[in-house]
Amino acid sequence: MNAPAETHLSIAVALPSGDATVSAAFGAAGSGARGTIVIAHGAGAGMDHPFLTGFADAIRLEGFSTMRFNFPYREAGRRMPGPAAHAIATWRAVMDRARELGSGPLIACGKSYGGRMASMAVAEGMDADALVYLGYPLHAPGKPENPRASHLPAITVPQLFVEGSNDPFIQPLAQFEEVVAGCQDAQIAWIDGGGHTFEVKGHKRPADEIGASLAPVVAAFRR
């Protein structure tokens, strides 16, 4: 079965440094949608990375509408993320547009950096019914002494951390589990043997297939 098609659009974002426009793609799940999932990319790849398109196609088949989008730095052709304030402003603008186009609960979902920026936006007051992280980057690899987690306990909406057990961004696992346990309403869905992009050693799969494989996990979280 093929996923419902997406519509490409542009979204205006009021950044602290001036106005910008980012690309987005909205895909309606059809009648009786279970909700709308807004999907942000990681630091090193834009919204059209096969991992994200595979995930979006598969989650629409699970009954959710989707909205993928670029952050301004990717829209401008840059490889390194801009200020967090720019990402948070973008999240707010895209969520507002998704609320107009979609239906049901509105879920903010992001791969690595994109998910962390969503969590910061919600901690600062952005309205969302839930948060889903596809590989939360708790710290830089090998630097567990600098966790990026001080804002997470302030989040009151349900949070799902989809995590590979071999992800270097959350080692040691005991530290990560302690952080999640300190959140108000959070759970972990482990991908056994998965790395930061959910690759499993000895089981080579294309990125779109890996992304698609996470859709049932996220769908089960919102039953």
N, C-alpha and C positions, 0 to 999 in steps of 0.2 A: 504494500500500500504506500502511495506517495503522500508526503506531507502537504497540507494546503500551501499555496504559493504566498510569497511575501510581496509587499508593496514598499518601494523605496521612497524615502522622503528626506527632507532637510529640517532640522530643528534649530531654532535660534536660541543662543545661550548668552545671558548677560554675565560676562566675566568681570572680575575686579579691574582688569586691565583694558576692558573694552568689549564690545559685542563680538560674538563669533557665531559661526554656523557649523553644525556637525551633521554627518550623514547617519541615517538610521534605516532600519528595515523592519516593518511591522507585518506579522503574519497572523491572521485571524484563525482561531481553531474551529470556527463555525458555531452553529447554534448549540446552546447548552455548555458553553466554555466553563471550565472549572476555575479559571482565573487567568491572569496575565502575568507572564514572567519577563522582566526586563533584564537583559543579559549584557554585561560589560566584559571587554577583553582584558587580557593581561598586559603587563608593561611592554612586552616585546612583540606584540602582534595585534593587528587591528580586528575589526568586527567580522571580517570575511575569512578569518583563519578557519581551516576545515574543522578543527575541534569544535569551534563555536557553531558553525553552520550545521554540523552533524548533530550536536546537542539540540539546537533549536528545532531542526526538522523532527527529531525523535520526540521531543517534549510536546510538540503540537499534535503528534499522533496520540499522545497521552491525554489530550483534551485541553491543553493550555494555549492561549494566544501568546505570541512572543514579540519582543522588541529588542533587536540588536542595535548597537550604536558605537560610534567612535568617540574617543576623547579628543579635545582640540589639538593636542600635540601630534596625534596620529593623522588627524585631518590636514594638518599643515605639513605633513611629510617628515616630521621629526621622529627619532627613535627613542629618545629619553622622555619620561613623563615630565609634565609641567608642575607648577605648584599644586599642592593638595586642594587649595581653595578653588582652582579651576575645575578640578575633577568633581568636587562636591557641587559646584554650581551646575555643572553639566548633568550630574545625576538628578538634581532637582528638576531641571528643565525637561529632561527625557521622561521622568516619572510623571510629570504633569501632562505631557503629551500622550503617554501610554494610558493614563487614566481617562482621557477623552476618547481614545480609540478602542480600548479594550473593555472588558467587563469582569465582574467578580473580584476576588481578592487580588491585590497588586503585590507582587513578590519581586524584590531586588536580588539579583543573582550575578555573581561575577567570578571570573577566573583570576585567581591570585590577586594582583594589584587592583583589578577592577572590583573584586569583592571587598577588599580592605577599604577602598574608597567609599563603597556603599555603606559599610559599617560606620565609618566616620560621619557620613552624611546623616544617617539615622540617629546616631548619638547626638548630633547637633540639631535634631528636630525634624528631619525629612520624614514624611508620612509613608510608611510601608506596612503591609500586613505580615510580612515575614522576610527573613534574609537567608540566602543560600550561598555558601562559599564553595567554589570548586577549586580546592587547594588553597587554604588560607595561608599567606606567608607570614608566619608568626615572627620570624627573624631571618636575617640573611644567613645563608648556609655557613655553619661553623661558628656562628655568633649568637648563641642562646642567651648571652648576658644582656642583649639589647632587644627584648621582646616588644612587639608592636601590639599591645593588648590593653593598655590602661583605660581605653574608652569602652571596651566590650562589656564590662559589668553594668554600665549605665543603660544598655539596650534592653528594652522590655518586651519587644516582639519576639516570637519564636525564631531560633537560629538553627540552621543545619550546616554542619561542617562536613563536607565530603572530602575525605583525605586518603591519600596513599600512605600505607604504613612505612614505606621506604623514602618518603619525601624528606630531603635534607633541610627544608624550610621549617620543619616541626620536630627535629631531633634535639634532645631526647624526647621520646613520646610522653614520658611521665610529666614533663613540664607542660606540654601542650594539653594533656588531659586535665591537669590542674587548672589551667587557664579556662578551659571550657566549663569545668565544674564550678568555677566562680561566676559564671554568667547566670542570668535570671531564668532563662528558658532556652536551653541549648542541648543539642545532641550531636554525636559524631556518627557518620556512616563510613566505616573503614573499607577501603579497597585494598585487599590483601596483596602485598608485594608491589603496590603502585608507587611510582615516583611522583615528582611534582606535576608532570603532565599525564599522570596515570598510566604511563608505560610500565609494563611488567617484564622484567628480564626473562628472556627466553620465549616470549610470546609477542612477536612483532605484529602490530596491527596498524592500519592507516589512522591518521588523527581523527577523521570524521567518524570512523567506527568506534574509536575510544570515547569520543564525546557523546555519541548516541547511546553507548552502554550505560551512561550515568543517568539518562532520563528516567528509567523506572525507579531508581533510588530517590530522585527528587520528587517524582509523582507520588510515591508512597508516603513521603513526608507530609503531603498536603491532602491526604485522604480524610 
